[in-house]
Amino acid sequence: MKRKSFFSDNSKEQALPAVRRLTANALLFSEQRGALMCDCDVELALDHLHHAREHDSDSKFKLNRRTLLAAAGAGVLASTLSAPFVSRANADPSTRGKFRVGFIAEPAHGLHFLAREKGYFRDEGLDVELLQFKSAGEGVIALKSGQLDIGTFGSAAPLLYISQGVPFTIFGGMMLGGQAILTRPERLSELKTLENYRGKKVALVKLSTGDVVFRLALKKAGLDPTKDFTRIEFPSPGTVVEAVLKGEVDAGIVFSPHFSLAEKRGLSVAHYIADFHPNYTCCRLTANTADYNERKEEYGKFLSALIRAYKFYRTNEDETVKIFTDALKIDEDVIRKDTYTNRTFESNPDPLRKGTLEFWQAMIDSDYVANKAYPVAEHIDTATYKSALDAIVAKEPTDKVYAEMVAFYNANNA
């Protein structure tokens, strides 16, 4: 069964000094523990988010070590930062046309790198800095704090934040699918069906998209995702892979290229998450709402560059593979396999309003969120993307790829 795929920049792993300082001790603590139990940490983090909002943002509210570590365990530290950091002062002309974009090093984020390497950002008059993060939880911290202008951090993380009242806007996309469940080869037959996961330990990266879809799949198969298996959170996909290799867990959920790299180390893919929910949305382009509303024209230019990058990805396989290989410093065969041969995911800048709302429903149905009635639909904007796409189509009305993008938009954003 073929699936679709794509890739992202490995550039410098700079993670924004202010946020790094806040999270460093907590991440070290989580690595020393080896894992964090997800359910309790998410609840503690959300309690902390609520508690922090009740205090003066200029903050005589001080975090003790226990509170800080609990919040970091679920990837929710942004609320500890004071209000002046939440929105960049875009009245300053020097910030115009500049975007700090956070990503995770996976092939599906490759449109960013094509747009940079092929000069599409430059053509739009944009100065784009790409910043790499280990996990969605870490990335949304930086986005909410105002250290980033755009985050490319799954669907689960931004939707969870939105449901807690954080003013984010989802305005585009980057990825469909792209996660898999790894295990040791001798365990493959044991994990053949979803029922076989009863009583098992499954490792995953905190606030990961694959976790939500897997939980929902288990629930549909008659298991209770809160009781019938153990979810253990790790700070990065690399630590998930190591836990599976060492036999500390029965299986692990990771995204590309980590499952293909793990296969080279002797592990096997038990299931692709898309087996349970085809074409589920993963990474969404997310911005702080105030900044997005103030700079919609510039965000439209950013989307125009990604739309052109998508056409290149669709029509120039060899050069795309080379750009991804150079950016990520990963074997070319892994890049080509995930991106084109097996097509383990699809990279697409479309905002996918329908798919995003379906994913939100999956979060509700899998008991992933507490605030199930929150109107997340109000935080999804499709108009800027549609305007950018229409403008490009007007210049190249006979282009087949752009025509397909229009049809895709019409089918997925009603």
N, C-alpha and C positions, 0 to 999 in steps of 0.2 A: 504494500500500500504506500503510494508516494504521498509525501507531504511537502509543504512549501517552506522556504527558508531565506535567510539573508544575514549580513554581518555588520559589525561596528568597530570603532576606533579603540586602539589600545593605548593611545597617546599617553601622556603622563598621568600617573595616578595621583593627581593633586586633589586633595579633598578639602579644600577650603579651610584655612587655618582655624577660624573661630569655631566651626562645627567640629573639626578634628579634635580640638582641645577638649570640647565638651564630651565627646564620645570615646576618646582614646582609652580611658580607664575602664569604661564599661565594656568596650569590645574586648579588651585584654581579659577582663574578668570572665566574659562569656566564653572566650577561647580556652581559658584555663579550666572552666567547668566542663568544656567539651560540648555543651549544648544547653539550650534553654527550653523549658517546657512551654509550649506556645500559649495554651489557653489561659493560664493564670497570668502570664506576662502581658498578653494583650489586654486583659481586664485591668491589671494594675496600671498599665500605660494609659488607658483611656480614662481611668479614674484620675490619674495624674493630670491629664490634659484638661479635664473638667475642673479640677482643683486649681490648676494654675490660672485658668481664665477668670476665676473668682477673685484673684489677687491683683493688686496694682501692678501694671506691666512694667513700671519703672523700678519696681521690685526690691521691696524689702523682703520679698518672699525668697527664702533661701532653701536650696535643696540639700538634704543630707545624703550621705553616700547610698543608703538603701533605696531612697526614692529615685535617685539618679540612675542607679543600676536597673531598677525595675522598669523605668521608662525606656532606657536604652534597649532592654531585652526585647521589646516589641518594636523597636525602631521609631519610637515617638519621643524625641527630645526637643523638637522645634518649639514646643510651647514654653520651654524654659527661657527662651531668648526674649529680650525686651522688645517692645513694640517698634522702636525706630529701625530695627533690622527687617521688619516684615515686608516692607515695600521699598524698592530703590527709588531715589529721588530723581525721577526722569525729567523733571523740569530743567535739570542741568543739560545743556546742549551737547556736552561731551559724551553723554551716554546714548545719544541717538544713534540708531543703527547697530548698536552693540548688543550681542546676546551671549550670555554664559549658559551653556547647554550641558546638562548632566546626562550621563549614559552609563550603561553597564557593558562590559566588554563581551558582547555576543554578536554573532553574525547578523542578527535581525536588525541591529541598529546601524547598519551600513549605509543607509541613505545619507546620514550625517557626513560620512567620510567621502562618499561620492560627490556630494554637493561642495565639499571643501576642496577636494583634489581636482575636480573638473572646473572649478571657478564659478559655480552657480551662485554661491553666497556673494562672492565679489561682484558678479554681474548685477545683483540686486542691491548693491551698495551696503552690504552688511559686513560687519566685523564679528565673526563667530568664534568663540573660544569653547573648546570641547573638554569636559572634565569628567574623569572616570571615577566610578564608585563601585564598591563591592556588592552592594545589595540595594533593593528598592527602599527598605526602611531607612538606610543611611542617606539615600538620595533625597527622599522627601523631606527629611530634616533640613537639608540645605536649601531646598526650594522654598519651604515655608518661612525660613529665616531670612529670605531675601538674598541669599548668597548665590542663587541661580535665578535665571529668567525663565528657563524652560527645563522641565524634567522629563526624562524618558524612562519611567520606572514602573512598568507593569500596569495592570488594571486594579489589582487588589489594594495596593498602597494608597494611590490617590483617592479611590472611592471610599476607603475607610476614613481617610482624613476629611473628605467632603462630608461624610455622614456625621462627623463630629463638629460640623459648623466651620471648618477651615475654608476660607474663601479661595478655592482653586477653580480654574476653568479648564476643562478638557477641550482642546480646539483642533486636534488632529491625531494621527496615529503613526505607528511604526511597525507593528508586528501582529501577526495572527499565528497562534500555535507556538510550537518551539520548545516544549518541555517533555521530558521522558523520565520513566522510573527505572533506575539502575539496580542491579543486584549481582551477586556472585553467580557464575554460570551453573554451579551445582544447585542453586536455589530456584532456577527458572521454572521447573515443573511444579514446585511447591507454590509458586506465585502465579499460576496460570490464570486464575479467575479472581474477580474482586472478593468473593467469599473467602479466598485463601489469605486475605490480609487481616482477617480477624485475629486479634491477639498479637499482631506483628508490631515491630518498631520501625517507623519510617522517618528518615531524616529529611530535612528540607531547609531552605533559606527563609528566614522570617519575612512575612508579608509577601510571599511569592504567589504569582498567578496560578501556577500548577497546583498549589495546595488547595485553592478554592475549588477547582474543577475536580480534583481527586476526591475531596470530601463529599461533594455533591454526588459523584458517581457511586461512592460507597453507600450513601444514603438511599439512592435509587435501587441499589442492589440489596437493600434490607438491613444494612448495618447502621449502627448509631455512630456517626463520626466523632462524637464527643466521648465515647466510652469503649468502642469495640477495637480500636487500635491506638497506638501511642504515637503522637506526633512530637518529634524532637527537633527544635530549631537550632540551626548553626549560623554563624555570621557570614558565611560565603559558600559558593558551590564547591570550592576546592576542599573545604573541611567536610562537606557532605560526602564527597567522593572518598576521602580518606576514611571516614567512618564506615562506609560500605566495604571498602577494601579490607579493613581490619576486622570485619565481622562484628563491630559494635552495634550495628543496626541490621535489620533484615533487608532494607531497601532504602533508596534515596531518590528524591525528586530534584533534578537539575535541568538547566536550560542549555541549549547549544552555545558553544561547542563542547561543553563539559561532558556530555554523555558520549560524544564521539571520541574525545580524548581519553575518557575512562575506558572505552572499549579497547583502545591500544594498550591499556594497562591490565587487561584481562577481565574486565567486568562486562556484563551483558545488559542490553535493554530489555526489560520485561514487558513494558508497555510504553507507547507514546500516549501522552495525556489526550491528544486529539482523538485517540481511539474511543474515548468516553464522551467527548463533546467536540465534534468536528468544527473547525474554523472559529474556535473561541478567540475572543480578543485578548491580546496581551498588552504590550507596552503602548500607552497613550501619551501624546504630547500634552503636557500640563503646565499651566502658568498661574501665577498669582493674579487673581481677578482684577485687582486695581491696575496693575501694570498692563495686563492684556487689554483692558478697556481703553487705557490711555494711549496705547501704541498699536492699535489694530492694524493700521496700514503696514507697519514694520513686521508684525506677525504674519500678515498676508504675504509679504515678500519672502519671509522665511519659508512659508509653505510653498511658494512658487519655486524656490530652489529645490525643495524636496520632491516636488512633482516632476521636475526635469530629471532629478537623480533617479526617480523610479523608472522613467523611460529608459535611462541608460542601463540600469540594472536588468531590465527586461530584454535589452537588445545587444548588450556587449558583455557576454559571459566571461571571456578570457581576461579582458582588462579589469572587469569588476573583481574577479578572483585575485588578480595581482594587487589591486588597491587594498583589498581586505587583508591579504597575506602580509603586505608591507606594514599595514597599520597595526595588525594584531600580533605579528610575529608568531603565527601559528602555522603548522604545516599546510601547504597548499592543498594537499589531498583532503584534509579535514574541511577546509573552507569550501572546496568544490563539492564535496559529498553532501554537506549539510545545506548548502545554498542552492545547488542545481541538480545534482544526481538524485539524491533522496528527497529533496525539497521538504525538509523537515518543518519548515514554516514559510510564511509569506511576509515580505516586508512591504508595507503599503501606507502612504501618508493620510489616507482617508480617515475622517473622524469616527466612522462606524457607530453612529448614534444608536441604531438598533442593537448591534452586537454588544455595545457597552452597557446598555440597559439590561440586556439579557444576562450579561455577566453580573451586574448588580443584583439581579434576581437570583442568580446562582449563589451569591454571597448570602442573601437572605435565606434561601432554601437550605443551605448547608450550615446554617446557624453560625456563620462567620462574623456577623455584625449584630450589635444590640439595638441600634437605632434604625429599625427596619422601615420606618415610615418616612424617613428623610427624603425630600424631593430632589434627588441627585440629578434628575433630568434638567433642572434649571441651571446646572453647572456644565452643560455640554453645549458648545457653540459650533454650528456647522457652516454658518454664513460666510465666514472669512475664507475657509477652505474653498467653498463653492465659487466665490468671487475670483479667487486666484486661479482655479481650474478653468473657469469660463474665459478669463483673460488669455490664458495660454492657448486654449482651443481656438479662440478667435484669430490668433496668429497662425496656427497650423490646423485648419479645419479638417484636413483629410488624413491626419495622423491616426493610425489605427490604435496605438497604445493609449493616446489621450481619449479617443472615442470609447475605449473599454473602461477607462477611469470614470468617464461621465456615466456610463451605464451602471458601473459598480456603485457610484455615489447614489444614483437614483434608487437602486435596490436596497441600499443599506442605511439610508438616512431619512426615511419617511417620518 
